[in-house]
Every structure is written in structure tokens, then in C-alpha cells.
Amino acid sequence: MAAKASARRAVVFVLNGPNLNLLGTREPEIYGTDTLDDIAARLEDRGRALKLDIDMRQSNHEGHLIDWLHEAASRKAQAVILNAGAYTHTSVALRDAVKAIAVPVIEVHLSNPHARERFRHHSHIAPVARGTIAGFGGDGYMLALEAAARL
């Protein structure tokens, strides 16, 4: 899924949290039928046009996401697109990692959390992210990539 970064192009990390490996089969009425691989392919195509390399990753483990945020900072990434999944609503550690790095982070959600259960209405990430895109399904990643290219 991850594209190898070239020496001459900026890289955008696209980090995906828990259960996003199940996209396409998990609650398609909420999350759509696109798989993470479908989204990655579209991002890589658009990234090439924008002269950006895409480094797409997914983990069900909070610590991996934190390590990857630190790596994005050390690699001086152009931006991070972060779909933290349920960690959005629970992880102070992930919030602190986003706040600790200078790389702009764009929070993405496939669904609109504010139109769902009350516990999903609060994001620990939003106050420390550059911006949030929610409710546009897989297209939200593309909107975030366009924003990242302009940073």
C-alpha cells in the first residue's frame, strides 16, 4: 500500500487507525464500499499529479500511529492525513503526538461523527489538527490531499 518516497518529492503520510482494514465490508451503509486499497490507489494517482509521494499505513494499535506521527516529523513530511478511527474519541496520547509535531495534520472521517452516536461527537484530535474533513466517504481523503498539497 505504501509508495516508496522519491528524493525530489515531498511525502504525505496517510495514517489509518483501528478497523479501517475492514473498509468495504464493515458497515458499508456507514463507511461505503471502498476498501483502503481503493482509496490508496486514488491517492497515489492524484499524488503523482500533485508531485507528492503517498505513504499509506494502517494499524489497529495506537502506539504504531504515534510512532508513525513521530516518523512523519523526522522525515519532514509535507503533511499527515489522519483517520484515527475510534481513537479520535478516546486517545489523549494520539492527541499529544499530533500536538508535538510541526507537520500539519489533517483529520479525516469517512462518516460525519456529529450525525452519529453522542460519544462520537468529541474529537481529541480536532483541536490540535490543521483541519478536519468529515462525511464525504473515501472522497474525504482526496479533499485532504488537495489541502495538503497547498500547505
HUQUIBEL-V913166 format. One record per residue. RES is the residue in one letter. PHI is phi in radians with two decimals (999 if undefined). D_LAST is the distance of its C-alpha to the last C-alpha in Angstrom with 2 decimals. Layout:
res=RES phi=PHI d_last=D_LAST
res=RES phi=PHI d_last=D_LAST
This chain:
res=M phi=999 d_last=23.93
res=A phi=-1.44 d_last=21.57
res=A phi=-1.56 d_last=20.66
res=K phi=-1.27 d_last=21.43
res=A phi=-1.31 d_last=18.51
res=S phi=-1.55 d_last=19.21
res=A phi=-1.22 d_last=19.19
res=R phi=-1.76 d_last=17.17
res=R phi=-2.04 d_last=14.27
res=A phi=-1.22 d_last=11.37
res=V phi=-2.01 d_last=12.27
res=V phi=-2.01 d_last=11.08
res=F phi=-1.41 d_last=13.87
res=V phi=-2.13 d_last=15.37
res=L phi=-1.91 d_last=17.95
res=N phi=-2.17 d_last=20.80
res=G phi=-1.62 d_last=23.55
res=P phi=-1.06 d_last=27.21
res=N phi=1.26 d_last=28.97
res=L phi=-1.28 d_last=26.07
res=N phi=-1.16 d_last=28.12
res=L phi=-1.67 d_last=30.51
res=L phi=-0.98 d_last=28.31
res=G phi=1.72 d_last=30.45
res=T phi=-2.11 d_last=33.57
res=R phi=-1.47 d_last=32.79
res=E phi=0.69 d_last=33.32
res=P phi=-1.07 d_last=32.08
res=E phi=-1.19 d_last=32.92
res=I phi=-1.77 d_last=30.08
res=Y phi=-1.77 d_last=27.61
res=G phi=1.51 d_last=28.48
res=T phi=-1.82 d_last=29.94
res=D phi=-1.13 d_last=26.93
res=T phi=-1.56 d_last=27.16
res=L phi=-1.10 d_last=24.37
res=D phi=-1.13 d_last=25.26
res=D phi=-1.06 d_last=24.89
res=I phi=-1.14 d_last=21.35
res=A phi=-1.05 d_last=20.57
res=A phi=-1.08 d_last=22.12
res=R phi=-1.14 d_last=20.08
res=L phi=-1.10 d_last=16.78
res=E phi=-1.13 d_last=18.06
res=D phi=-1.07 d_last=19.18
res=R phi=-1.21 d_last=15.96
res=G phi=-1.02 d_last=14.05
res=R phi=-1.02 d_last=16.57
res=A phi=-1.11 d_last=15.97
res=L phi=-1.58 d_last=12.22
res=K phi=1.09 d_last=13.35
res=L phi=-2.19 d_last=12.07
res=D phi=-1.58 d_last=14.74
res=I phi=-1.90 d_last=15.28
res=D phi=-2.04 d_last=17.22
res=M phi=-1.72 d_last=18.81
res=R phi=-2.48 d_last=21.28
res=Q phi=-2.47 d_last=23.59
res=S phi=-2.60 d_last=26.01
res=N phi=-1.57 d_last=28.48
res=H phi=-2.02 d_last=28.49
res=E phi=-0.97 d_last=26.47
res=G phi=-1.08 d_last=26.76
res=H phi=-1.08 d_last=25.18
res=L phi=-1.07 d_last=22.00
res=I phi=-1.13 d_last=22.03
res=D phi=-1.03 d_last=22.77
res=W phi=-1.22 d_last=19.94
res=L phi=-1.09 d_last=17.41
res=H phi=-1.08 d_last=19.04
res=E phi=-1.10 d_last=18.90
res=A phi=-1.02 d_last=15.15
res=A phi=-1.17 d_last=15.00
res=S phi=-1.18 d_last=17.77
res=R phi=-1.53 d_last=16.27
res=K phi=0.94 d_last=13.00
res=A phi=-1.06 d_last=11.11
res=Q phi=-1.09 d_last=7.48
res=A phi=-2.93 d_last=7.86
res=V phi=-2.16 d_last=11.11
res=I phi=-1.74 d_last=12.39
res=L phi=-2.15 d_last=15.58
res=N phi=-1.91 d_last=18.69
res=A phi=-1.41 d_last=21.06
res=G phi=0.99 d_last=23.91
res=A phi=-1.10 d_last=26.71
res=Y phi=-1.09 d_last=25.33
res=T phi=-0.89 d_last=22.98
res=H phi=-1.64 d_last=26.17
res=T phi=-2.25 d_last=27.98
res=S phi=-1.76 d_last=26.05
res=V phi=-1.23 d_last=25.66
res=A phi=-1.09 d_last=25.20
res=L phi=-1.18 d_last=22.08
res=R phi=-1.01 d_last=20.76
res=D phi=-1.10 d_last=21.64
res=A phi=-1.16 d_last=19.90
res=V phi=-1.10 d_last=16.55
res=K phi=-1.15 d_last=17.22
res=A phi=-1.34 d_last=18.35
res=I phi=-1.82 d_last=15.28
res=A phi=-1.48 d_last=12.40
res=V phi=-1.19 d_last=10.06
res=P phi=-1.15 d_last=8.13
res=V phi=-2.00 d_last=10.57
res=I phi=-1.92 d_last=10.79
res=E phi=-1.42 d_last=14.52
res=V phi=-2.23 d_last=16.28
res=H phi=-2.35 d_last=19.95
res=L phi=-1.13 d_last=22.06
res=S phi=-1.70 d_last=24.45
res=N phi=-1.67 d_last=24.19
res=P phi=-0.99 d_last=25.36
res=H phi=-1.32 d_last=26.63
res=A phi=-1.71 d_last=28.98
res=R phi=-2.05 d_last=30.48
res=E phi=-1.01 d_last=32.61
res=R phi=-0.98 d_last=32.38
res=F phi=-1.11 d_last=31.41
res=R phi=-1.51 d_last=28.12
res=H phi=-1.29 d_last=27.13
res=H phi=-1.78 d_last=25.86
res=S phi=-2.03 d_last=22.69
res=H phi=-1.30 d_last=22.50
res=I phi=-1.44 d_last=18.84
res=A phi=-0.88 d_last=17.57
res=P phi=-1.14 d_last=18.20
res=V phi=-1.98 d_last=16.06
res=A phi=-1.55 d_last=13.18
res=R phi=-1.16 d_last=9.94
res=G phi=-2.96 d_last=11.56
res=T phi=-2.30 d_last=14.38
res=I phi=-2.16 d_last=15.41
res=A phi=-2.52 d_last=19.17
res=G phi=1.61 d_last=22.17
res=F phi=-1.94 d_last=21.09
res=G phi=1.05 d_last=22.54
res=G phi=-1.08 d_last=21.00
res=D phi=-1.12 d_last=18.95
res=G phi=-1.04 d_last=16.80
res=Y phi=-1.11 d_last=15.38
res=M phi=-1.16 d_last=14.61
res=L phi=-1.09 d_last=12.93
res=A phi=-1.14 d_last=10.75
res=L phi=-1.13 d_last=10.03
res=E phi=-1.05 d_last=9.19
res=A phi=-1.14 d_last=6.66
res=A phi=-1.08 d_last=5.30
res=A phi=-1.14 d_last=5.67
res=R phi=-1.61 d_last=3.80
res=L phi=-1.29 d_last=0.00
